[in-house]
Amino acid sequence: MEPVNLLNAQNQLSKLVTAAERGDDVVIAKRGRPVVRLVPVEAPRHTGAALAERLVRNPPPGVRTPAEVDDDLRDSRESWGE
């Protein structure tokens, strides 16, 4: 695809984004000089949910379980009353 000048790019941005998503080479020029290339964003390889699930299945060494944290908090609060 030929470089598109900035004014035309503003007027047809949706079309240019669609072309970039398809894999077309989209270059925007300013005063006849290419300055920007539109490229699709890569999909994330790992989602936050997948990471959270993995950490629950394989906690790092020294990490307390929620039940252990609750027990520690309860013990700590009980010691305040002394």
TISE-194960 format. One record per residue: x, y, z of N, C-alpha, C in turn; residue in one letter; residue number from 1. Coordinates in nm, 3 decimals, decimal comma. Layout:
// residues N
+---------+---------+---------+---------+---------+---------+---------+---------+---------+----+-----+
!    n_c1 !    n_c2 !    n_c3 !   ca_c1 !   ca_c2 !   ca_c3 !    c_c1 !    c_c2 !    c_c3 ! aa !   i !
+---------+---------+---------+---------+---------+---------+---------+---------+---------+----+-----+
!       X !       Y !       Z !       X !       Y !       Z !       X !       Y !       Z !  A ! NUM !
...
+---------+---------+---------+---------+---------+---------+---------+---------+---------+----+-----+
//
This chain:
// residues 82
+---------+---------+---------+---------+---------+---------+---------+---------+---------+----+-----+
!    n_c1 !    n_c2 !    n_c3 !   ca_c1 !   ca_c2 !   ca_c3 !    c_c1 !    c_c2 !    c_c3 ! aa !   i !
+---------+---------+---------+---------+---------+---------+---------+---------+---------+----+-----+
!   0,085 !  -0,118 !   0,000 !   0,000 !   0,000 !   0,000 !   0,089 !   0,124 !   0,000 !  M !   1 !
!   0,054 !   0,219 !  -0,079 !   0,128 !   0,345 !  -0,086 !   0,109 !   0,423 !   0,044 !  E !   2 !
!   0,206 !   0,504 !   0,084 !   0,188 !   0,587 !   0,203 !   0,067 !   0,678 !   0,187 !  P !   3 !
!  -0,004 !   0,698 !   0,298 !  -0,124 !   0,781 !   0,300 !  -0,089 !   0,909 !   0,373 !  V !   4 !
!  -0,125 !   1,025 !   0,313 !  -0,092 !   1,149 !   0,383 !  -0,180 !   1,165 !   0,506 !  N !   5 !
!  -0,136 !   1,245 !   0,599 !  -0,198 !   1,257 !   0,730 !  -0,345 !   1,298 !   0,721 !  L !   6 !
!  -0,378 !   1,394 !   0,638 !  -0,518 !   1,438 !   0,626 !  -0,607 !   1,324 !   0,577 !  L !   7 !
!  -0,561 !   1,251 !   0,475 !  -0,640 !   1,138 !   0,426 !  -0,650 !   1,028 !   0,531 !  N !   8 !
!  -0,542 !   1,009 !   0,607 !  -0,544 !   0,908 !   0,712 !  -0,649 !   0,943 !   0,818 !  A !   9 !
!  -0,659 !   1,070 !   0,852 !  -0,761 !   1,112 !   0,950 !  -0,901 !   1,082 !   0,898 !  Q !  10 !
!  -0,921 !   1,105 !   0,771 !  -1,053 !   1,086 !   0,712 !  -1,090 !   0,940 !   0,689 !  N !  11 !
!  -0,991 !   0,853 !   0,682 !  -1,020 !   0,712 !   0,655 !  -0,952 !   0,619 !   0,755 !  Q !  12 !
!  -0,943 !   0,665 !   0,879 !  -0,874 !   0,588 !   0,982 !  -0,933 !   0,449 !   1,000 !  L !  13 !
!  -1,063 !   0,438 !   1,004 !  -1,127 !   0,307 !   1,023 !  -1,085 !   0,209 !   0,913 !  S !  14 !
!  -1,083 !   0,255 !   0,790 !  -1,043 !   0,172 !   0,677 !  -0,897 !   0,131 !   0,690 !  K !  15 !
!  -0,811 !   0,223 !   0,732 !  -0,669 !   0,193 !   0,746 !  -0,644 !   0,094 !   0,860 !  L !  16 !
!  -0,718 !   0,108 !   0,969 !  -0,704 !   0,015 !   1,080 !  -0,744 !  -0,126 !   1,036 !  V !  17 !
!  -0,854 !  -0,135 !   0,961 !  -0,898 !  -0,265 !   0,910 !  -0,791 !  -0,327 !   0,821 !  T !  18 !
!  -0,730 !  -0,244 !   0,737 !  -0,624 !  -0,293 !   0,648 !  -0,504 !  -0,342 !   0,729 !  A !  19 !
!  -0,467 !  -0,269 !   0,834 !  -0,354 !  -0,310 !   0,918 !  -0,386 !  -0,441 !   0,989 !  A !  20 !
!  -0,510 !  -0,457 !   1,035 !  -0,551 !  -0,581 !   1,101 !  -0,538 !  -0,701 !   1,006 !  E !  21 !
!  -0,565 !  -0,678 !   0,879 !  -0,553 !  -0,785 !   0,778 !  -0,408 !  -0,819 !   0,748 !  R !  22 !
!  -0,317 !  -0,732 !   0,792 !  -0,176 !  -0,756 !   0,765 !  -0,118 !  -0,667 !   0,657 !  G !  23 !
!  -0,200 !  -0,577 !   0,601 !  -0,150 !  -0,485 !   0,499 !  -0,051 !  -0,387 !   0,562 !  D !  24 !
!   0,046 !  -0,344 !   0,483 !   0,144 !  -0,246 !   0,528 !   0,082 !  -0,108 !   0,515 !  D !  25 !
!   0,053 !  -0,044 !   0,627 !  -0,011 !   0,088 !   0,626 !   0,089 !   0,189 !   0,681 !  V !  26 !
!   0,128 !   0,284 !   0,597 !   0,224 !   0,387 !   0,635 !   0,157 !   0,522 !   0,618 !  V !  27 !
!   0,172 !   0,605 !   0,719 !   0,116 !   0,741 !   0,714 !   0,231 !   0,839 !   0,697 !  I !  28 !
!   0,214 !   0,931 !   0,601 !   0,319 !   1,027 !   0,569 !   0,276 !   1,167 !   0,612 !  A !  29 !
!   0,374 !   1,246 !   0,649 !   0,351 !   1,386 !   0,683 !   0,438 !   1,469 !   0,589 !  K !  30 !
!   0,372 !   1,550 !   0,508 !   0,441 !   1,631 !   0,407 !   0,525 !   1,545 !   0,313 !  R !  31 !
!   0,468 !   1,429 !   0,279 !   0,533 !   1,341 !   0,182 !   0,640 !   1,250 !   0,241 !  G !  32 !
!   0,668 !   1,262 !   0,371 !   0,772 !   1,180 !   0,434 !   0,705 !   1,078 !   0,526 !  R !  33 !
!   0,729 !   0,949 !   0,505 !   0,669 !   0,847 !   0,591 !   0,713 !   0,866 !   0,737 !  P !  34 !
!   0,615 !   0,868 !   0,828 !   0,647 !   0,890 !   0,969 !   0,590 !   0,785 !   1,063 !  V !  35 !
!   0,483 !   0,716 !   1,022 !   0,416 !   0,621 !   1,112 !   0,373 !   0,498 !   1,034 !  V !  36 !
!   0,385 !   0,382 !   1,099 !   0,337 !   0,258 !   1,039 !   0,231 !   0,202 !   1,134 !  R !  37 !
!   0,115 !   0,166 !   1,080 !   0,010 !   0,101 !   1,160 !   0,033 !  -0,049 !   1,157 !  L !  38 !
!   0,039 !  -0,108 !   1,275 !   0,055 !  -0,253 !   1,286 !  -0,045 !  -0,305 !   1,388 !  V !  39 !
!  -0,094 !  -0,427 !   1,370 !  -0,188 !  -0,483 !   1,468 !  -0,117 !  -0,514 !   1,600 !  P !  40 !
!  -0,191 !  -0,503 !   1,708 !  -0,138 !  -0,535 !   1,840 !  -0,147 !  -0,686 !   1,858 !  V !  41 !
!  -0,040 !  -0,745 !   1,908 !  -0,041 !  -0,889 !   1,933 !  -0,129 !  -0,919 !   2,053 !  E !  42 !
!  -0,203 !  -1,028 !   2,043 !  -0,287 !  -1,071 !   2,155 !  -0,196 !  -1,117 !   2,268 !  A !  43 !
!  -0,233 !  -1,089 !   2,392 !  -0,150 !  -1,134 !   2,504 !  -0,142 !  -1,285 !   2,507 !  P !  44 !
!  -0,027 !  -1,335 !   2,540 !  -0,009 !  -1,480 !   2,546 !  -0,070 !  -1,539 !   2,671 !  R !  45 !
!  -0,067 !  -1,462 !   2,778 !  -0,120 !  -1,511 !   2,905 !  -0,218 !  -1,407 !   2,960 !  H !  46 !
!  -0,328 !  -1,454 !   3,011 !  -0,424 !  -1,363 !   3,071 !  -0,402 !  -1,357 !   3,221 !  T !  47 !
!  -0,455 !  -1,256 !   3,285 !  -0,444 !  -1,244 !   3,429 !  -0,509 !  -1,361 !   3,499 !  G !  48 !
!  -0,620 !  -1,408 !   3,446 !  -0,690 !  -1,522 !   3,507 !  -0,605 !  -1,647 !   3,501 !  A !  49 !
!  -0,537 !  -1,668 !   3,389 !  -0,452 !  -1,786 !   3,376 !  -0,335 !  -1,779 !   3,473 !  A !  50 !
!  -0,279 !  -1,659 !   3,490 !  -0,168 !  -1,643 !   3,584 !  -0,215 !  -1,668 !   3,727 !  L !  51 !
!  -0,330 !  -1,613 !   3,762 !  -0,384 !  -1,633 !   3,897 !  -0,409 !  -1,781 !   3,923 !  A !  52 !
!  -0,465 !  -1,850 !   3,826 !  -0,491 !  -1,993 !   3,841 !  -0,360 !  -2,070 !   3,860 !  E !  53 !
!  -0,259 !  -2,034 !   3,783 !  -0,129 !  -2,102 !   3,796 !  -0,068 !  -2,078 !   3,933 !  R !  54 !
!  -0,078 !  -1,955 !   3,984 !  -0,022 !  -1,925 !   4,115 !  -0,096 !  -1,998 !   4,227 !  L !  55 !
!  -0,226 !  -2,018 !   4,210 !  -0,301 !  -2,095 !   4,310 !  -0,255 !  -2,240 !   4,308 !  V !  56 !
!  -0,235 !  -2,295 !   4,189 !  -0,191 !  -2,435 !   4,177 !  -0,046 !  -2,454 !   4,220 !  R !  57 !
!   0,038 !  -2,353 !   4,193 !   0,182 !  -2,363 !   4,221 !   0,230 !  -2,237 !   4,294 !  N !  58 !
!   0,196 !  -2,222 !   4,421 !   0,238 !  -2,099 !   4,491 !   0,390 !  -2,094 !   4,506 !  P !  59 !
!   0,446 !  -1,974 !   4,503 !   0,590 !  -1,960 !   4,523 !   0,626 !  -2,005 !   4,665 !  P !  60 !
!   0,750 !  -2,046 !   4,686 !   0,790 !  -2,091 !   4,819 !   0,769 !  -1,981 !   4,924 !  P !  61 !
!   0,721 !  -2,021 !   5,039 !   0,702 !  -1,926 !   5,149 !   0,571 !  -1,852 !   5,146 !  G !  62 !
!   0,486 !  -1,878 !   5,051 !   0,357 !  -1,809 !   5,044 !   0,256 !  -1,884 !   5,131 !  V !  63 !
!   0,186 !  -1,805 !   5,214 !   0,088 !  -1,865 !   5,304 !  -0,046 !  -1,882 !   5,232 !  R !  64 !
!  -0,119 !  -1,983 !   5,272 !  -0,253 !  -2,003 !   5,217 !  -0,347 !  -1,903 !   5,282 !  T !  65 !
!  -0,463 !  -1,879 !   5,223 !  -0,560 !  -1,789 !   5,286 !  -0,596 !  -1,834 !   5,429 !  P !  66 !
!  -0,607 !  -1,964 !   5,450 !  -0,640 !  -2,013 !   5,585 !  -0,528 !  -1,979 !   5,683 !  A !  67 !
!  -0,402 !  -1,991 !   5,638 !  -0,290 !  -1,955 !   5,725 !  -0,288 !  -1,807 !   5,758 !  E !  68 !
!  -0,320 !  -1,724 !   5,661 !  -0,326 !  -1,580 !   5,686 !  -0,437 !  -1,550 !   5,786 !  V !  69 !
!  -0,554 !  -1,612 !   5,769 !  -0,664 !  -1,593 !   5,863 !  -0,624 !  -1,634 !   6,003 !  D !  70 !
!  -0,557 !  -1,748 !   6,017 !  -0,512 !  -1,795 !   6,149 !  -0,415 !  -1,696 !   6,212 !  D !  71 !
!  -0,320 !  -1,646 !   6,132 !  -0,222 !  -1,550 !   6,183 !  -0,290 !  -1,421 !   6,228 !  D !  72 !
!  -0,387 !  -1,374 !   6,149 !  -0,460 !  -1,252 !   6,187 !  -0,539 !  -1,273 !   6,315 !  L !  73 !
!  -0,605 !  -1,388 !   6,325 !  -0,683 !  -1,419 !   6,444 !  -0,591 !  -1,423 !   6,568 !  R !  74 !
!  -0,477 !  -1,489 !   6,556 !  -0,382 !  -1,497 !   6,667 !  -0,332 !  -1,358 !   6,705 !  D !  75 !
!  -0,303 !  -1,278 !   6,604 !  -0,254 !  -1,143 !   6,630 !  -0,359 !  -1,059 !   6,701 !  S !  76 !
!  -0,484 !  -1,066 !   6,656 !  -0,591 !  -0,988 !   6,718 !  -0,617 !  -1,034 !   6,862 !  R !  77 !
!  -0,607 !  -1,162 !   6,885 !  -0,628 !  -1,214 !   7,021 !  -0,520 !  -1,163 !   7,114 !  E !  78 !
!  -0,398 !  -1,144 !   7,062 !  -0,290 !  -1,097 !   7,148 !  -0,305 !  -0,948 !   7,182 !  S !  79 !
!  -0,387 !  -0,874 !   7,108 !  -0,408 !  -0,732 !   7,137 !  -0,483 !  -0,714 !   7,269 !  W !  80 !
!  -0,569 !  -0,811 !   7,302 !  -0,651 !  -0,799 !   7,421 !  -0,574 !  -0,826 !   7,548 !  G !  81 !
!  -0,453 !  -0,874 !   7,538 !  -0,378 !  -0,908 !   7,659 !  -0,323 !  -0,788 !   7,729 !  E !  82 !
+---------+---------+---------+---------+---------+---------+---------+---------+---------+----+-----+
//
